[in-house]
Amino acid sequence: MDTIVEAFKEYLKKEKNYSLHTLIAYENDLQSFHSFNELNFAQESIEGVNYSQIRSWIVFLVDEGFSVVTINRKLASLKAFYKFLLKTKQIELSPMLKHKSLKASRTLQIPFSEKEMHLALDPVMEGFEMIRDHIIVEVFYATGMRRAELIQLKLHDVDLNNNTFKVLGKRNKERLIPIIPGIKESLVSYIEERDSLQEVIDEEYFFLTKKGKKLNNSLVYRLVNLYFSQASEKVKKSPHVLRHTFATHLLNNGADLNSVKELLGHSSLASTQIYTHSSLAELKKVYQKSHPRNK
């Protein structure tokens, strides 16, 4: 199995331009499915499985407590793998041919209000970590970056002369996001603190720990959660909620959907439209206040 999976990963890397993170996720999904088949069907190869075996794996994943979103992602890995085997003529029919994604109930993301954002960003900060945490929250709110995009941000990606962030998004797709005047001063303050660190190990990365190392996912999640613990009573306080807040506030203040789509790095408008529910609520208020028949 190892040889064929390596060929599949090479195909995804060169032909599809997938990131290393995605390649690892695909490999883990295939390995998980392979182990399941070995244990339950004594089958050493996953090239010749049938859909009933895939269905059994789905049942197993549900019983293990995986969410519908996670299961669908794992099945997408299988679908891509068998599509590759078809393309390279290693199988004649994909066992995923008639599979339909499991239906997931969409969880409504509640953005922070403008008041909550003001409260969170109001305090004056001192010291490297406090200044860094403050600008991280500011950058999330001012740009709508994904957590992984912020962590991967390089020093040369922050151009204060041209006022742009160069962001590497999904499938290694680059986009430029403007640096708004409101956060430039904070960025300068952070850079001064960063330059004063005694040791810098991961020097190419823009955001660092106090030991000079690249940030990790859990640290960024924790600092955002802690940052809003005093400013908001919402249960969900995460970088993704800040991304949602960025999009919602732009739409509420008149930005068009296509512009928000480009800023978020979405490949289609359908992905951006999930952020319009709050804007619709705001629109209803304006409508009720403004329409002559409602006065």
Secondary structure, 3 states (H helix, E strand, C coil): CHHHHHHHHHHHHHCCCCCHHHHHHHHHHHHHHHHHHHHHHCCCCCCCCCHHHHHHHHHHHHHCCCCHHHHHHHHHHHHHHHHHHHHCCCCCCCCCCCCCCCCCCCCCCCCCCHHHHHHHHCCCCCCHHHHHHHHHHHHHHHHCCCHHHHHCCEHHHEECCCCEEEEECHHHCEEEEECCHHHHHHHHHHHHHHHCCCCCCCCCECCECCCCCECCHHHHHHHHHHHCCCCCCCCCCCHHHHHHHHHHHHHHCCCCHHHHHHHHCCCCHHHHHHHHHHHHHHHHHHHHHHCHHHC
